[in-house]
Amino acid sequence: MAFRAAIFDLDGVLVDSARLHFVAWKRIADELGIAFDEHDNEALKGVDRMGSLDHILALGAVSLDLPAKEELAARKNGYYLDALATMTDADILPGATALLASARAAGLALGVASASRNAVMVLERAGLLDSIDFVADAAKVARSKPAPDIFLACAAGLDVAPAACVGFEDAAAGVTAIKAADMVAIGIGDAGILAEADLVFASTAAVDLDQVLRLTPAPSQV
């Protein structure tokens, strides 16, 4: 079975908006008096907004009711949108534009499956939206990564069977989600952290698409 679609996570794979999320979450943590640094932020990769907030609250042993948590999540999103206004095509990760072009030239449909509810805006700011055929809406799936829902929704939006998709992720939770969707998983980053992936590259710029396309789904996926 040949691959028919490539599905990409957004932050850390195509664009460097992860730094904007960190800055926004750091502001929230500081307001709550919770110690939060870039090492702590690693655990938030691929996690949705409320899940990220729960993680930060747990770091500070802080318990809040749902309305208070929703207010904090909305405030964080406001901080993120303020920072997002500064994003340009300079925030596209090295190799991302070439990877998308190569995947398109190989005849693949292109999708984005991101935990961010601002994925379309990020793609617009970076000038990549016209390169993408379908963006899965994190707000419309029942479960966030590591559940497979967002990748399955993207495959459905592209009208491609999951087994004919290859997914690209920089987070362990995202790789787990890809595998749970019965797709081949390509990790971007630390091979130790992304050990569940079928193939790992150190960065987006290092991706060898020809090597990726030589992979085949496991028999159970066909």
N, C-alpha and C positions, 0 to 999 in steps of 0.2 A: 504494500500500500504506500503510495507516494503522499507526501505532505501536501495539503491544499491551503493551509492557513498558518500564519505566525501570529501569536498573541503575546503582547508585551505588557509587563508591568510598566508603570510610568516613572515614579520617583526612583532614581538610582539605576535605571536601565536606559531610559531615553532622555530624561532631563534631571538636572540637579536641583530639584525643588525640595529635597529632603532637608536641606539646611534651613529652608524657610519654615518647615514644620517644627524643627528643633527650636528655632528662635521663638516661635509662638508658644510652644509647650513650656519652654523655659520661663517665659513671662508668667504663665499660669502657675507653675510650680513656685516661683519666687513669691507671687502674691499669697500663696498658701503656706509659705514658710517651709517648703519641702525641698530638700537637696536633690538636684537633678542635673546631670551632666551628659556629655556626649556618649559616654559608655552606657548610661541608663537608657539613652535614646535608641540604642541598637535594638532593644527589646520591642520597640514600637514599630519597627519596619514591617510593612504589610498588614498592620493592625488598624482597624477602623477607629473613628474618632472616640466613641464611647469606650471602646476597649482600651484605647491608649490612656484616656482619663482614669479609668479604673486602675490601670497599672501604676500611674503616678500617685493616685490616692493611696494605694497599697504601700508604696515606698515610704509615705509619711504616716502610715497607720491612721489615715483620715477617713471617717465615715460620713457620707452625706446622703440626703434623701434625693429622689429622682429629680424633682424640680431644680434643686441646687446644682445637680450634676448637669442637667440640660442647659442651665444658664452658663456654667463654666465652659461647656463644649461650644456653645454659641459664641462666647467671648473669644475663645481660642480661635474659632474660625474667622472672626473679625480681625484678629491680629494677623492671621495667615493671609487673609485677603489684602490687608494693608501692605504686607511684604510682597505679595504676588504682583502688585502693581509695578514693582521694580523689575520683574522678570522680562527678559528679551531672548532672542535667539542665541545670545552668548551663554545662556544657561543650558543649551543642548549639550549633552555629554559627548565627548570626543567619540567619533565612530558611529553615533546613532543615526545621523542622516544617511550615511553611506550604507549602514545595515538595512535601513528601511528601503532604500533604493535597490539594493541587491536582492532583497526578499521579493520586492515587486517585480524585478526583472526575471526572477525565477518562477514567476507565475503564481505567487502566494497572495491570498487575501490577507489584509493586515488589520488586526484588532488591538485594542487596549483594554486591559482588565486591571483596574486600579481600585484600591480601597478608598481613594480620595473622591469625595463628592464634587470636587472642583476640577476633575480631570479634563473636561472639555475646555474650561477656561485656561488651564495650564497649557494645553496643546495650542490653543489660540495664541496665547502670549508668546509661546516659543516658536510659532510659525509652522507647527507640524500638523495641524488639524486636517489640512487638505490631503495629507499623505495617508490618513487612516480611514479605513472603510467603515468601522463600527467601534463605538466606545461603550462598553458595558457600564451601566449606571449602578454604582454601589448602593444607592438609595433604594433600588428596586429588587435587591436580592435578600433572601431571608437570613442568610448567614454570611459572615465575613470570613476571609482567609484565617485559618487553614482549611475551612470547608471549601469544596470545589465550586460553589454556586456562581461566583463571578466569572470564572473561566467557562463554565457550561453556558452561562448567559451570553458570553461573547461568541462562543462557537455557534449558538443558535442564531444570534444576530447576523453572523457571517454566512449562515446556512451551510455550515461544514460540520461533518461528524467529528466528535471530540478526538477519536483515534487518528484523524487526519490532521490534527493540529499539533504544533510545537509551541511550547510556552517558554518565555524568558523572564526570569525573576532574580532579584538580588537579595530576597529575604527567605529565611528558612520556612516561615509560615506559607509564603507564596509557592515555594517549591512543593511543599506538602499538598497544597491546594491543586496544583497542576497534576501531580501524580494521582490524587483522588479523583480527578476528572478524567482519568485514563488517557492522559496526554503525555508525550515525551517532554521532559523538563530540562531546560538549559539554565544553569546557574551562572550568575554574574557576580564575581567577588571571591570570597574566601572558600576554598574547596572543603575545608574542615567544617565550616558552618553549613555549607550547602551540600553535604555528603549524600543527601537523598536524590540529588539531581543525576540525570543520565550523563551529563557532560557539563563541565564547569570551565569558564574562561575568567581570567583575572579582571577583565573590564569589558565594556561594550566594544571598545576599539579593538580588543583582542579576539572578538568572535570570528571564527572561520565558518562562514555559512555553508560552504561546500562540505565541510566535515559534519556540520549539523544535519544537512540534508541526506547524508549517507546513513544516518541512523534510521532504524525502522521501529515501528511500534512492537511491543512485546506480543507474543501470540495471544495472550489474554485480552489484549486491547483491540484485536482485529475483529 
